[in-house]
Amino acid sequence: MSTLKNLIDEKKCRKGPPAGTTKKGAYWLACEPILIRNYGGDGVGNNAVDCSHRLELRHYRSGDVTAMIHVHRWHQNGAGIGDSYHSVDLLGCTTIEQIVVRLKGMTLNVGYGDGERSCSDHCEKNLVEGLVALGLPDADPSPDESE
């Protein structure tokens, strides 16, 4: 079975202009960032900060591959806004189920709602669709299936 890292390597996504540059160098995205959590208010007036978490699968010019959660916070008055990036250990996963379990078991310290889950149930469909498009299988065979 291929790992998530192998599938990102096989995607050959490092074409055209890079999606961004960090201190590690330029990187390209293996797929569009996947919305895995959205919460808070709409960020307008007295409503709470609008928060979203997106999974980014990055392939660097150097050949390194990373999985990152990009947390974006926004409010019209500028309070509590910003972006943070959190590296997540997903590259050895061979199924979507393994990735969902890891993400649902994680919490992030993002300065707003500290200790919040990184992935929500209502965004799981986005995650599954994005990873299926990369070629990752849903799950290992069920334990009681006969062969």
C-alpha positions as CSV (number, residue, x, y, z in Angstrom):
1,M,0.0,0.0,0.0
2,S,1.2,3.5,-0.8
3,T,1.6,6.0,2.0
4,L,0.3,9.6,1.7
5,K,3.9,10.7,1.2
6,N,4.3,8.3,-1.8
7,L,1.1,9.5,-3.3
8,I,2.2,13.2,-3.0
9,D,5.6,12.2,-4.6
10,E,3.8,10.4,-7.5
11,K,1.5,13.4,-8.0
12,K,4.4,15.4,-9.6
13,C,2.7,18.6,-8.5
14,R,5.9,20.8,-8.6
15,K,5.0,22.5,-11.9
16,G,4.5,26.2,-12.6
17,P,4.8,28.8,-10.0
18,P,5.1,27.6,-6.4
19,A,2.2,28.0,-4.0
20,G,4.5,29.7,-1.4
21,T,7.9,30.0,0.1
22,T,9.0,29.3,3.6
23,K,12.4,29.2,5.3
24,K,12.6,25.6,3.9
25,G,12.2,27.0,0.3
26,A,9.5,27.0,-2.3
27,Y,6.7,24.5,-2.2
28,W,3.8,23.3,-4.3
29,L,0.5,21.9,-3.1
30,A,-0.4,18.3,-4.0
31,C,-4.1,19.3,-4.0
32,E,-6.2,22.4,-3.0
33,P,-6.1,23.0,0.8
34,I,-8.8,20.9,2.3
35,L,-11.2,22.5,4.8
36,I,-11.2,20.3,7.9
37,R,-12.8,22.6,10.5
38,N,-14.7,25.9,10.5
39,Y,-16.1,27.5,13.7
40,G,-16.7,30.7,15.5
41,G,-18.8,33.6,14.3
42,D,-18.8,35.4,11.0
43,G,-16.2,37.9,12.2
44,V,-18.4,40.9,11.8
45,G,-19.5,43.4,14.5
46,N,-19.9,41.8,17.9
47,N,-19.8,38.2,16.5
48,A,-16.9,35.9,17.3
49,V,-13.8,35.5,15.2
50,D,-14.3,33.4,12.1
51,C,-11.9,30.4,12.3
52,S,-11.0,27.8,9.7
53,H,-8.5,24.9,9.6
54,R,-7.2,23.7,6.2
55,L,-5.0,20.7,5.5
56,E,-2.1,21.6,3.2
57,L,0.0,18.8,1.6
58,R,3.2,20.5,0.6
59,H,5.9,19.2,-1.8
60,Y,9.1,21.4,-1.5
61,R,11.6,22.0,-4.2
62,S,14.1,20.0,-2.1
63,G,11.9,16.9,-2.3
64,D,10.7,17.2,1.3
65,V,7.0,16.6,1.8
66,T,5.0,17.9,4.8
67,A,1.4,17.9,5.9
68,M,0.4,21.2,7.6
69,I,-2.8,22.6,9.2
70,H,-3.2,26.2,8.3
71,V,-5.4,27.9,10.9
72,H,-6.9,31.2,9.7
73,R,-8.6,33.6,12.1
74,W,-10.4,36.7,10.9
75,H,-12.5,39.6,12.4
76,Q,-13.4,42.9,10.8
77,N,-12.0,44.9,13.7
78,G,-8.6,43.2,13.5
79,A,-8.7,41.7,17.0
80,G,-7.7,38.0,17.3
81,I,-6.9,37.7,13.6
82,G,-3.9,35.9,12.1
83,D,-2.6,32.7,10.5
84,S,-0.7,29.9,12.1
85,Y,0.7,26.7,10.7
86,H,1.0,23.4,12.5
87,S,2.9,20.4,11.2
88,V,1.0,17.1,11.5
89,D,2.4,13.5,11.3
90,L,0.2,12.0,8.5
91,L,2.7,11.1,5.8
92,G,3.0,7.4,6.8
93,C,-0.7,6.9,6.7
94,T,-2.0,4.4,4.1
95,T,-5.7,5.0,4.5
96,I,-8.1,7.9,4.9
97,E,-9.4,6.3,8.1
98,Q,-5.9,6.5,9.7
99,I,-5.7,10.2,8.8
100,V,-9.2,11.0,10.1
101,V,-8.4,9.2,13.4
102,R,-5.2,11.1,13.8
103,L,-6.8,14.5,13.0
104,K,-9.8,13.9,15.3
105,G,-7.5,12.9,18.1
106,M,-5.4,16.1,17.8
107,T,-6.0,19.5,19.5
108,L,-4.3,22.7,18.4
109,N,-3.2,25.6,20.6
110,V,-4.1,28.5,18.3
111,G,-4.7,31.4,20.7
112,Y,-8.5,31.3,20.2
113,G,-10.3,28.3,21.5
114,D,-7.1,26.7,22.7
115,G,-7.3,23.0,22.8
116,E,-9.8,22.9,20.0
117,R,-10.0,19.8,17.8
118,S,-8.2,20.1,14.5
119,C,-10.9,18.3,12.4
120,S,-14.7,18.4,12.8
121,D,-17.3,15.8,11.9
122,H,-19.1,18.2,9.5
123,C,-15.9,18.7,7.4
124,E,-15.0,15.0,7.2
125,K,-16.6,14.7,3.8
126,N,-14.2,17.4,2.4
127,L,-11.2,15.5,3.8
128,V,-12.4,12.2,2.3
129,E,-13.1,13.7,-1.1
130,G,-9.7,15.5,-1.2
131,L,-7.7,12.4,-0.2
132,V,-9.7,10.0,-2.5
133,A,-8.7,12.4,-5.4
134,L,-5.0,11.8,-4.4
135,G,-5.6,8.0,-4.6
136,L,-5.6,7.1,-0.9
137,P,-8.0,4.2,-0.1
138,D,-10.8,4.7,2.4
139,A,-9.8,2.0,4.9
140,D,-8.3,-1.4,5.3
141,P,-10.7,-4.3,4.8
142,S,-13.2,-4.8,7.6
143,P,-12.1,-7.3,10.2
144,D,-14.9,-9.8,9.6
145,E,-14.9,-9.8,5.8
146,S,-14.1,-13.1,4.3
147,E,-11.7,-13.3,1.4
